[in-house]
Amino acid sequence: MKKHVLGLVCFCVGCGMLLVIVIPALGWILTTAAILILIGYILTCG
């Protein structure tokens, strides 16, 4: 039973660490993409 609980805790901690790393990275990528699209739009239409 203890092994099961420990496995669950490790799994939750691992997922939490992944989210902490992935979410800011995704936010940065989305922001960069939005800026590039905006610049491209301005250059094309302007």
mmCIF entry with sequence, helices, sheets and N, C-alpha, C, O atoms, coordinates in Angstrom:
data_MODEL
# 
_entry.id   MODEL 
# 
_entity.id                         1 
_entity.type                       polymer 
_entity.pdbx_number_of_molecules   1 
# 
_entity_poly.entity_id                      1 
_entity_poly.type                           'polypeptide(L)' 
_entity_poly.nstd_linkage                   no 
_entity_poly.nstd_monomer                   no 
_entity_poly.pdbx_seq_one_letter_code       MKKHVLGLVCFCVGCGMLLVIVIPALGWILTTAAILILIGYILTCG 
_entity_poly.pdbx_seq_one_letter_code_can   MKKHVLGLVCFCVGCGMLLVIVIPALGWILTTAAILILIGYILTCG 
_entity_poly.pdbx_strand_id                 A 
# 
loop_
_entity_poly_seq.entity_id 
_entity_poly_seq.num 
_entity_poly_seq.mon_id 
_entity_poly_seq.hetero 
1 1  MET n 
1 2  LYS n 
1 3  LYS n 
1 4  HIS n 
1 5  VAL n 
1 6  LEU n 
1 7  GLY n 
1 8  LEU n 
1 9  VAL n 
1 10 CYS n 
1 11 PHE n 
1 12 CYS n 
1 13 VAL n 
1 14 GLY n 
1 15 CYS n 
1 16 GLY n 
1 17 MET n 
1 18 LEU n 
1 19 LEU n 
1 20 VAL n 
1 21 ILE n 
1 22 VAL n 
1 23 ILE n 
1 24 PRO n 
1 25 ALA n 
1 26 LEU n 
1 27 GLY n 
1 28 TRP n 
1 29 ILE n 
1 30 LEU n 
1 31 THR n 
1 32 THR n 
1 33 ALA n 
1 34 ALA n 
1 35 ILE n 
1 36 LEU n 
1 37 ILE n 
1 38 LEU n 
1 39 ILE n 
1 40 GLY n 
1 41 TYR n 
1 42 ILE n 
1 43 LEU n 
1 44 THR n 
1 45 CYS n 
1 46 GLY n 
# 
_struct_asym.id          A 
_struct_asym.entity_id   1 
# 
_struct_conf.conf_type_id            HELX_P 
_struct_conf.id                      HELX_P1 
_struct_conf.pdbx_PDB_helix_id       AA1 
_struct_conf.beg_label_comp_id       LYS 
_struct_conf.beg_label_asym_id       A 
_struct_conf.beg_label_seq_id        2 
_struct_conf.pdbx_beg_PDB_ins_code   ? 
_struct_conf.end_label_comp_id       CYS 
_struct_conf.end_label_asym_id       A 
_struct_conf.end_label_seq_id        45 
_struct_conf.pdbx_end_PDB_ins_code   ? 
_struct_conf.beg_auth_comp_id        LYS 
_struct_conf.beg_auth_asym_id        A 
_struct_conf.beg_auth_seq_id         2 
_struct_conf.end_auth_comp_id        CYS 
_struct_conf.end_auth_asym_id        A 
_struct_conf.end_auth_seq_id         45 
_struct_conf.pdbx_PDB_helix_class    1 
_struct_conf.details                 ? 
_struct_conf.pdbx_PDB_helix_length   44 
# 
_struct_conf_type.id          HELX_P 
_struct_conf_type.criteria    ? 
_struct_conf_type.reference   ? 
# 
loop_
_atom_site.group_PDB 
_atom_site.id 
_atom_site.type_symbol 
_atom_site.label_atom_id 
_atom_site.label_alt_id 
_atom_site.label_comp_id 
_atom_site.label_asym_id 
_atom_site.label_entity_id 
_atom_site.label_seq_id 
_atom_site.pdbx_PDB_ins_code 
_atom_site.Cartn_x 
_atom_site.Cartn_y 
_atom_site.Cartn_z 
_atom_site.occupancy 
_atom_site.B_iso_or_equiv 
_atom_site.pdbx_formal_charge 
_atom_site.auth_seq_id 
_atom_site.auth_comp_id 
_atom_site.auth_asym_id 
_atom_site.auth_atom_id 
_atom_site.pdbx_PDB_model_num 
ATOM 1   N N  . MET A 1 1  ? 0.830  -1.210 0.000   1.00 0.00 ? 1  MET A N  1 
ATOM 2   C CA . MET A 1 1  ? 0.000  0.000  0.000   1.00 0.00 ? 1  MET A CA 1 
ATOM 3   C C  . MET A 1 1  ? 0.867  1.264  0.000   1.00 0.00 ? 1  MET A C  1 
ATOM 4   O O  . MET A 1 1  ? 0.568  2.232  -0.700  1.00 0.00 ? 1  MET A O  1 
ATOM 5   N N  . LYS A 1 2  ? 1.946  1.242  0.796   1.00 0.00 ? 2  LYS A N  1 
ATOM 6   C CA . LYS A 1 2  ? 2.829  2.412  0.869   1.00 0.00 ? 2  LYS A CA 1 
ATOM 7   C C  . LYS A 1 2  ? 3.455  2.726  -0.482  1.00 0.00 ? 2  LYS A C  1 
ATOM 8   O O  . LYS A 1 2  ? 3.586  3.889  -0.862  1.00 0.00 ? 2  LYS A O  1 
ATOM 9   N N  . LYS A 1 3  ? 3.843  1.665  -1.212  1.00 0.00 ? 3  LYS A N  1 
ATOM 10  C CA . LYS A 1 3  ? 4.480  1.834  -2.519  1.00 0.00 ? 3  LYS A CA 1 
ATOM 11  C C  . LYS A 1 3  ? 3.523  2.543  -3.480  1.00 0.00 ? 3  LYS A C  1 
ATOM 12  O O  . LYS A 1 3  ? 3.935  3.387  -4.276  1.00 0.00 ? 3  LYS A O  1 
ATOM 13  N N  . HIS A 1 4  ? 2.235  2.183  -3.391  1.00 0.00 ? 4  HIS A N  1 
ATOM 14  C CA . HIS A 1 4  ? 1.210  2.785  -4.253  1.00 0.00 ? 4  HIS A CA 1 
ATOM 15  C C  . HIS A 1 4  ? 1.087  4.286  -3.971  1.00 0.00 ? 4  HIS A C  1 
ATOM 16  O O  . HIS A 1 4  ? 1.030  5.097  -4.896  1.00 0.00 ? 4  HIS A O  1 
ATOM 17  N N  . VAL A 1 5  ? 1.045  4.643  -2.692  1.00 0.00 ? 5  VAL A N  1 
ATOM 18  C CA . VAL A 1 5  ? 0.933  6.050  -2.288  1.00 0.00 ? 5  VAL A CA 1 
ATOM 19  C C  . VAL A 1 5  ? 2.161  6.835  -2.734  1.00 0.00 ? 5  VAL A C  1 
ATOM 20  O O  . VAL A 1 5  ? 2.044  7.949  -3.244  1.00 0.00 ? 5  VAL A O  1 
ATOM 21  N N  . LEU A 1 6  ? 3.345  6.244  -2.537  1.00 0.00 ? 6  LEU A N  1 
ATOM 22  C CA . LEU A 1 6  ? 4.598  6.884  -2.941  1.00 0.00 ? 6  LEU A CA 1 
ATOM 23  C C  . LEU A 1 6  ? 4.626  7.105  -4.448  1.00 0.00 ? 6  LEU A C  1 
ATOM 24  O O  . LEU A 1 6  ? 5.048  8.161  -4.918  1.00 0.00 ? 6  LEU A O  1 
ATOM 25  N N  . GLY A 1 7  ? 4.177  6.108  -5.200  1.00 0.00 ? 7  GLY A N  1 
ATOM 26  C CA . GLY A 1 7  ? 4.107  6.227  -6.656  1.00 0.00 ? 7  GLY A CA 1 
ATOM 27  C C  . GLY A 1 7  ? 3.193  7.363  -7.072  1.00 0.00 ? 7  GLY A C  1 
ATOM 28  O O  . GLY A 1 7  ? 3.514  8.130  -7.980  1.00 0.00 ? 7  GLY A O  1 
ATOM 29  N N  . LEU A 1 8  ? 2.050  7.468  -6.400  1.00 0.00 ? 8  LEU A N  1 
ATOM 30  C CA . LEU A 1 8  ? 1.076  8.522  -6.697  1.00 0.00 ? 8  LEU A CA 1 
ATOM 31  C C  . LEU A 1 8  ? 1.662  9.900  -6.403  1.00 0.00 ? 8  LEU A C  1 
ATOM 32  O O  . LEU A 1 8  ? 1.490  10.834 -7.187  1.00 0.00 ? 8  LEU A O  1 
ATOM 33  N N  . VAL A 1 9  ? 2.356  10.023 -5.269  1.00 0.00 ? 9  VAL A N  1 
ATOM 34  C CA . VAL A 1 9  ? 2.990  11.289 -4.895  1.00 0.00 ? 9  VAL A CA 1 
ATOM 35  C C  . VAL A 1 9  ? 4.050  11.682 -5.924  1.00 0.00 ? 9  VAL A C  1 
ATOM 36  O O  . VAL A 1 9  ? 4.099  12.830 -6.366  1.00 0.00 ? 9  VAL A O  1 
ATOM 37  N N  . CYS A 1 10 ? 4.898  10.721 -6.301  1.00 0.00 ? 10 CYS A N  1 
ATOM 38  C CA . CYS A 1 10 ? 5.937  10.982 -7.306  1.00 0.00 ? 10 CYS A CA 1 
ATOM 39  C C  . CYS A 1 10 ? 5.319  11.423 -8.625  1.00 0.00 ? 10 CYS A C  1 
ATOM 40  O O  . CYS A 1 10 ? 5.809  12.347 -9.274  1.00 0.00 ? 10 CYS A O  1 
ATOM 41  N N  . PHE A 1 11 ? 4.234  10.752 -9.016  1.00 0.00 ? 11 PHE A N  1 
ATOM 42  C CA . PHE A 1 11 ? 3.536  11.079 -10.259 1.00 0.00 ? 11 PHE A CA 1 
ATOM 43  C C  . PHE A 1 11 ? 3.006  12.513 -10.219 1.00 0.00 ? 11 PHE A C  1 
ATOM 44  O O  . PHE A 1 11 ? 3.179  13.273 -11.172 1.00 0.00 ? 11 PHE A O  1 
ATOM 45  N N  . CYS A 1 12 ? 2.359  12.876 -9.110  1.00 0.00 ? 12 CYS A N  1 
ATOM 46  C CA . CYS A 1 12 ? 1.791  14.226 -8.955  1.00 0.00 ? 12 CYS A CA 1 
ATOM 47  C C  . CYS A 1 12 ? 2.877  15.294 -8.971  1.00 0.00 ? 12 CYS A C  1 
ATOM 48  O O  . CYS A 1 12 ? 2.726  16.328 -9.621  1.00 0.00 ? 12 CYS A O  1 
ATOM 49  N N  . VAL A 1 13 ? 3.974  15.045 -8.253  1.00 0.00 ? 13 VAL A N  1 
ATOM 50  C CA . VAL A 1 13 ? 5.085  15.995 -8.210  1.00 0.00 ? 13 VAL A CA 1 
ATOM 51  C C  . VAL A 1 13 ? 5.698  16.160 -9.599  1.00 0.00 ? 13 VAL A C  1 
ATOM 52  O O  . VAL A 1 13 ? 5.989  17.278 -10.026 1.00 0.00 ? 13 VAL A O  1 
ATOM 53  N N  . GLY A 1 14 ? 5.894  15.043 -10.302 1.00 0.00 ? 14 GLY A N  1 
ATOM 54  C CA . GLY A 1 14 ? 6.440  15.080 -11.665 1.00 0.00 ? 14 GLY A CA 1 
ATOM 55  C C  . GLY A 1 14 ? 5.557  15.890 -12.595 1.00 0.00 ? 14 GLY A C  1 
ATOM 56  O O  . GLY A 1 14 ? 6.050  16.720 -13.359 1.00 0.00 ? 14 GLY A O  1 
ATOM 57  N N  . CYS A 1 15 ? 4.250  15.651 -12.535 1.00 0.00 ? 15 CYS A N  1 
ATOM 58  C CA . CYS A 1 15 ? 3.301  16.398 -13.372 1.00 0.00 ? 15 CYS A CA 1 
ATOM 59  C C  . CYS A 1 15 ? 3.339  17.886 -13.039 1.00 0.00 ? 15 CYS A C  1 
ATOM 60  O O  . CYS A 1 15 ? 3.309  18.730 -13.934 1.00 0.00 ? 15 CYS A O  1 
ATOM 61  N N  . GLY A 1 16 ? 3.404  18.199 -11.762 1.00 0.00 ? 16 GLY A N  1 
ATOM 62  C CA . GLY A 1 16 ? 3.481  19.592 -11.328 1.00 0.00 ? 16 GLY A CA 1 
ATOM 63  C C  . GLY A 1 16 ? 4.720  20.285 -11.876 1.00 0.00 ? 16 GLY A C  1 
ATOM 64  O O  . GLY A 1 16 ? 4.645  21.420 -12.347 1.00 0.00 ? 16 GLY A O  1 
ATOM 65  N N  . MET A 1 17 ? 5.868  19.598 -11.815 1.00 0.00 ? 17 MET A N  1 
ATOM 66  C CA . MET A 1 17 ? 7.118  20.163 -12.332 1.00 0.00 ? 17 MET A CA 1 
ATOM 67  C C  . MET A 1 17 ? 7.025  20.390 -13.838 1.00 0.00 ? 17 MET A C  1 
ATOM 68  O O  . MET A 1 17 ? 7.469  21.421 -14.343 1.00 0.00 ? 17 MET A O  1 
ATOM 69  N N  . LEU A 1 18 ? 6.443  19.420 -14.557 1.00 0.00 ? 18 LEU A N  1 
ATOM 70  C CA . LEU A 1 18 ? 6.270  19.560 -16.005 1.00 0.00 ? 18 LEU A CA 1 
ATOM 71  C C  . LEU A 1 18 ? 5.418  20.783 -16.327 1.00 0.00 ? 18 LEU A C  1 
ATOM 72  O O  . LEU A 1 18 ? 5.750  21.564 -17.218 1.00 0.00 ? 18 LEU A O  1 
ATOM 73  N N  . LEU A 1 19 ? 4.316  20.944 -15.593 1.00 0.00 ? 19 LEU A N  1 
ATOM 74  C CA . LEU A 1 19 ? 3.422  22.084 -15.834 1.00 0.00 ? 19 LEU A CA 1 
ATOM 75  C C  . LEU A 1 19 ? 4.147  23.404 -15.586 1.00 0.00 ? 19 LEU A C  1 
ATOM 76  O O  . LEU A 1 19 ? 3.999  24.355 -16.353 1.00 0.00 ? 19 LEU A O  1 
ATOM 77  N N  . VAL A 1 20 ? 4.933  23.454 -14.508 1.00 0.00 ? 20 VAL A N  1 
ATOM 78  C CA . VAL A 1 20 ? 5.680  24.670 -14.170 1.00 0.00 ? 20 VAL A CA 1 
ATOM 79  C C  . VAL A 1 20 ? 6.651  25.041 -15.293 1.00 0.00 ? 20 VAL A C  1 
ATOM 80  O O  . VAL A 1 20 ? 6.854  26.223 -15.575 1.00 0.00 ? 20 VAL A O  1 
ATOM 81  N N  . ILE A 1 21 ? 7.250  24.035 -15.932 1.00 0.00 ? 21 ILE A N  1 
ATOM 82  C CA . ILE A 1 21 ? 8.200  24.282 -17.023 1.00 0.00 ? 21 ILE A CA 1 
ATOM 83  C C  . ILE A 1 21 ? 7.472  24.597 -18.328 1.00 0.00 ? 21 ILE A C  1 
ATOM 84  O O  . ILE A 1 21 ? 7.837  25.534 -19.039 1.00 0.00 ? 21 ILE A O  1 
ATOM 85  N N  . VAL A 1 22 ? 6.436  23.807 -18.642 1.00 0.00 ? 22 VAL A N  1 
ATOM 86  C CA . VAL A 1 22 ? 5.772  23.878 -19.952 1.00 0.00 ? 22 VAL A CA 1 
ATOM 87  C C  . VAL A 1 22 ? 4.913  25.126 -20.112 1.00 0.00 ? 22 VAL A C  1 
ATOM 88  O O  . VAL A 1 22 ? 4.934  25.751 -21.173 1.00 0.00 ? 22 VAL A O  1 
ATOM 89  N N  . ILE A 1 23 ? 4.151  25.506 -19.073 1.00 0.00 ? 23 ILE A N  1 
ATOM 90  C CA . ILE A 1 23 ? 3.210  26.624 -19.216 1.00 0.00 ? 23 ILE A CA 1 
ATOM 91  C C  . ILE A 1 23 ? 3.910  27.949 -19.523 1.00 0.00 ? 23 ILE A C  1 
ATOM 92  O O  . ILE A 1 23 ? 3.481  28.644 -20.444 1.00 0.00 ? 23 ILE A O  1 
ATOM 93  N N  . PRO A 1 24 ? 4.981  28.340 -18.788 1.00 0.00 ? 24 PRO A N  1 
ATOM 94  C CA . PRO A 1 24 ? 5.686  29.583 -19.161 1.00 0.00 ? 24 PRO A CA 1 
ATOM 95  C C  . PRO A 1 24 ? 6.296  29.506 -20.559 1.00 0.00 ? 24 PRO A C  1 
ATOM 96  O O  . PRO A 1 24 ? 6.288  30.490 -21.298 1.00 0.00 ? 24 PRO A O  1 
ATOM 97  N N  . ALA A 1 25 ? 6.830  28.321 -20.924 1.00 0.00 ? 25 ALA A N  1 
ATOM 98  C CA . ALA A 1 25 ? 7.428  28.143 -22.251 1.00 0.00 ? 25 ALA A CA 1 
ATOM 99  C C  . ALA A 1 25 ? 6.365  28.338 -23.330 1.00 0.00 ? 25 ALA A C  1 
ATOM 100 O O  . ALA A 1 25 ? 6.603  29.025 -24.324 1.00 0.00 ? 25 ALA A O  1 
ATOM 101 N N  . LEU A 1 26 ? 5.192  27.732 -23.133 1.00 0.00 ? 26 LEU A N  1 
ATOM 102 C CA . LEU A 1 26 ? 4.094  27.876 -24.091 1.00 0.00 ? 26 LEU A CA 1 
ATOM 103 C C  . LEU A 1 26 ? 3.647  29.326 -24.180 1.00 0.00 ? 26 LEU A C  1 
ATOM 104 O O  . LEU A 1 26 ? 3.387  29.837 -25.269 1.00 0.00 ? 26 LEU A O  1 
ATOM 105 N N  . GLY A 1 27 ? 3.559  29.990 -23.030 1.00 0.00 ? 27 GLY A N  1 
ATOM 106 C CA . GLY A 1 27 ? 3.167  31.400 -23.008 1.00 0.00 ? 27 GLY A CA 1 
ATOM 107 C C  . GLY A 1 27 ? 4.153  32.245 -23.803 1.00 0.00 ? 27 GLY A C  1 
ATOM 108 O O  . GLY A 1 27 ? 3.748  33.137 -24.549 1.00 0.00 ? 27 GLY A O  1 
ATOM 109 N N  . TRP A 1 28 ? 5.445  31.968 -23.647 1.00 0.00 ? 28 TRP A N  1 
ATOM 110 C CA . TRP A 1 28 ? 6.503  32.690 -24.355 1.00 0.00 ? 28 TRP A CA 1 
ATOM 111 C C  . TRP A 1 28 ? 6.387  32.446 -25.853 1.00 0.00 ? 28 TRP A C  1 
ATOM 112 O O  . TRP A 1 28 ? 6.490  33.384 -26.644 1.00 0.00 ? 28 TRP A O  1 
ATOM 113 N N  . ILE A 1 29 ? 6.171  31.183 -26.252 1.00 0.00 ? 29 ILE A N  1 
ATOM 114 C CA . ILE A 1 29 ? 6.037  30.824 -27.670 1.00 0.00 ? 29 ILE A CA 1 
ATOM 115 C C  . ILE A 1 29 ? 4.811  31.505 -28.277 1.00 0.00 ? 29 ILE A C  1 
ATOM 116 O O  . ILE A 1 29 ? 4.890  32.056 -29.375 1.00 0.00 ? 29 ILE A O  1 
ATOM 117 N N  . LEU A 1 30 ? 3.685  31.471 -27.572 1.00 0.00 ? 30 LEU A N  1 
ATOM 118 C CA . LEU A 1 30 ? 2.454  32.098 -28.077 1.00 0.00 ? 30 LEU A CA 1 
ATOM 119 C C  . LEU A 1 30 ? 2.625  33.601 -28.223 1.00 0.00 ? 30 LEU A C  1 
ATOM 120 O O  . LEU A 1 30 ? 2.172  34.188 -29.206 1.00 0.00 ? 30 LEU A O  1 
ATOM 121 N N  . THR A 1 31 ? 3.278  34.227 -27.247 1.00 0.00 ? 31 THR A N  1 
ATOM 122 C CA . THR A 1 31 ? 3.518  35.673 -27.300 1.00 0.00 ? 31 THR A CA 1 
ATOM 123 C C  . THR A 1 31 ? 4.402  36.026 -28.490 1.00 0.00 ? 31 THR A C  1 
ATOM 124 O O  . THR A 1 31 ? 4.110  36.964 -29.231 1.00 0.00 ? 31 THR A O  1 
ATOM 125 N N  . THR A 1 32 ? 5.486  35.268 -28.668 1.00 0.00 ? 32 THR A N  1 
ATOM 126 C CA . THR A 1 32 ? 6.400  35.499 -29.790 1.00 0.00 ? 32 THR A CA 1 
ATOM 127 C C  . THR A 1 32 ? 5.677  35.324 -31.123 1.00 0.00 ? 32 THR A C  1 
ATOM 128 O O  . THR A 1 32 ? 5.836  36.139 -32.032 1.00 0.00 ? 32 THR A O  1 
ATOM 129 N N  . ALA A 1 33 ? 4.883  34.261 -31.236 1.00 0.00 ? 33 ALA A N  1 
ATOM 130 C CA . ALA A 1 33 ? 4.125  33.996 -32.462 1.00 0.00 ? 33 ALA A CA 1 
ATOM 131 C C  . ALA A 1 33 ? 3.170  35.154 -32.754 1.00 0.00 ? 33 ALA A C  1 
ATOM 132 O O  . ALA A 1 33 ? 3.072  35.600 -33.897 1.00 0.00 ? 33 ALA A O  1 
ATOM 133 N N  . ALA A 1 34 ? 2.473  35.637 -31.740 1.00 0.00 ? 34 ALA A N  1 
ATOM 134 C CA . ALA A 1 34 ? 1.527  36.740 -31.916 1.00 0.00 ? 34 ALA A CA 1 
ATOM 135 C C  . ALA A 1 34 ? 2.249  37.997 -32.401 1.00 0.00 ? 34 ALA A C  1 
ATOM 136 O O  . ALA A 1 34 ? 1.751  38.693 -33.286 1.00 0.00 ? 34 ALA A O  1 
ATOM 137 N N  . ILE A 1 35 ? 3.423  38.295 -31.827 1.00 0.00 ? 35 ILE A N  1 
ATOM 138 C CA . ILE A 1 35 ? 4.205  39.472 -32.224 1.00 0.00 ? 35 ILE A CA 1 
ATOM 139 C C  . ILE A 1 35 ? 4.667  39.336 -33.672 1.00 0.00 ? 35 ILE A C  1 
ATOM 140 O O  . ILE A 1 35 ? 4.574  40.293 -34.440 1.00 0.00 ? 35 ILE A O  1 
ATOM 141 N N  . LEU A 1 36 ? 5.165  38.158 -34.055 1.00 0.00 ? 36 LEU A N  1 
ATOM 142 C CA . LEU A 1 36 ? 5.625  37.921 -35.426 1.00 0.00 ? 36 LEU A CA 1 
ATOM 143 C C  . LEU A 1 36 ? 4.483  38.062 -36.427 1.00 0.00 ? 36 LEU A C  1 
ATOM 144 O O  . LEU A 1 36 ? 4.658  38.651 -37.494 1.00 0.00 ? 36 LEU A O  1 
ATOM 145 N N  . ILE A 1 37 ? 3.315  37.522 -36.083 1.00 0.00 ? 37 ILE A N  1 
ATOM 146 C CA . ILE A 1 37 ? 2.139  37.635 -36.956 1.00 0.00 ? 37 ILE A CA 1 
ATOM 147 C C  . ILE A 1 37 ? 1.757  39.103 -37.112 1.00 0.00 ? 37 ILE A C  1 
ATOM 148 O O  . ILE A 1 37 ? 1.442  39.552 -38.214 1.00 0.00 ? 37 ILE A O  1 
ATOM 149 N N  . LEU A 1 38 ? 1.785  39.843 -36.017 1.00 0.00 ? 38 LEU A N  1 
ATOM 150 C CA . LEU A 1 38 ? 1.450  41.272 -36.046 1.00 0.00 ? 38 LEU A CA 1 
ATOM 151 C C  . LEU A 1 38 ? 2.427  42.039 -36.931 1.00 0.00 ? 38 LEU A C  1 
ATOM 152 O O  . LEU A 1 38 ? 2.008  42.852 -37.755 1.00 0.00 ? 38 LEU A O  1 
ATOM 153 N N  . ILE A 1 39 ? 3.730  41.786 -36.767 1.00 0.00 ? 39 ILE A N  1 
ATOM 154 C CA . ILE A 1 39 ? 4.758  42.447 -37.584 1.00 0.00 ? 39 ILE A CA 1 
ATOM 155 C C  . ILE A 1 39 ? 4.564  42.103 -39.061 1.00 0.00 ? 39 ILE A C  1 
ATOM 156 O O  . ILE A 1 39 ? 4.615  42.984 -39.919 1.00 0.00 ? 39 ILE A O  1 
ATOM 157 N N  . GLY A 1 40 ? 4.341  40.830 -39.350 1.00 0.00 ? 40 GLY A N  1 
ATOM 158 C CA . GLY A 1 40 ? 4.101  40.394 -40.723 1.00 0.00 ? 40 GLY A CA 1 
ATOM 159 C C  . GLY A 1 40 ? 2.884  41.084 -41.320 1.00 0.00 ? 40 GLY A C  1 
ATOM 160 O O  . GLY A 1 40 ? 2.907  41.505 -42.477 1.00 0.00 ? 40 GLY A O  1 
ATOM 161 N N  . TYR A 1 41 ? 1.831  41.199 -40.536 1.00 0.00 ? 41 TYR A N  1 
ATOM 162 C CA . TYR A 1 41 ? 0.596  41.843 -40.988 1.00 0.00 ? 41 TYR A CA 1 
ATOM 163 C C  . TYR A 1 41 ? 0.832  43.318 -41.303 1.00 0.00 ? 41 TYR A C  1 
ATOM 164 O O  . TYR A 1 41 ? 0.389  43.824 -42.334 1.00 0.00 ? 41 TYR A O  1 
ATOM 165 N N  . ILE A 1 42 ? 1.541  44.002 -40.395 1.00 0.00 ? 42 ILE A N  1 
ATOM 166 C CA . ILE A 1 42 ? 1.835  45.434 -40.580 1.00 0.00 ? 42 ILE A CA 1 
ATOM 167 C C  . ILE A 1 42 ? 2.699  45.647 -41.821 1.00 0.00 ? 42 ILE A C  1 
ATOM 168 O O  . ILE A 1 42 ? 2.428  46.551 -42.612 1.00 0.00 ? 42 ILE A O  1 
ATOM 169 N N  . LEU A 1 43 ? 3.735  44.824 -42.001 1.00 0.00 ? 43 LEU A N  1 
ATOM 170 C CA . LEU A 1 43 ? 4.630  44.951 -43.154 1.00 0.00 ? 43 LEU A CA 1 
ATOM 171 C C  . LEU A 1 43 ? 3.893  44.665 -44.466 1.00 0.00 ? 43 LEU A C  1 
ATOM 172 O O  . LEU A 1 43 ? 4.144  45.318 -45.478 1.00 0.00 ? 43 LEU A O  1 
ATOM 173 N N  . THR A 1 44 ? 2.997  43.700 -44.442 1.00 0.00 ? 44 THR A N  1 
ATOM 174 C CA . THR A 1 44 ? 2.262  43.323 -45.653 1.00 0.00 ? 44 THR A CA 1 
ATOM 175 C C  . THR A 1 44 ? 1.236  44.391 -46.027 1.00 0.00 ? 44 THR A C  1 
ATOM 176 O O  . THR A 1 44 ? 1.106  44.753 -47.197 1.00 0.00 ? 44 THR A O  1 
ATOM 177 N N  . CYS A 1 45 ? 0.524  44.883 -45.050 1.00 0.00 ? 45 CYS A N  1 
ATOM 178 C CA . CYS A 1 45 ? -0.577 45.825 -45.311 1.00 0.00 ? 45 CYS A CA 1 
ATOM 179 C C  . CYS A 1 45 ? -0.126 47.281 -45.268 1.00 0.00 ? 45 CYS A C  1 
ATOM 180 O O  . CYS A 1 45 ? -0.766 48.150 -45.860 1.00 0.00 ? 45 CYS A O  1 
ATOM 181 N N  . GLY A 1 46 ? 0.977  47.547 -44.567 1.00 0.00 ? 46 GLY A N  1 
ATOM 182 C CA . GLY A 1 46 ? 1.373  48.918 -44.328 1.00 0.00 ? 46 GLY A CA 1 
ATOM 183 C C  . GLY A 1 46 ? 2.190  49.550 -45.411 1.00 0.00 ? 46 GLY A C  1 
ATOM 184 O O  . GLY A 1 46 ? 2.573  50.714 -45.296 1.00 0.00 ? 46 GLY A O  1 
# 
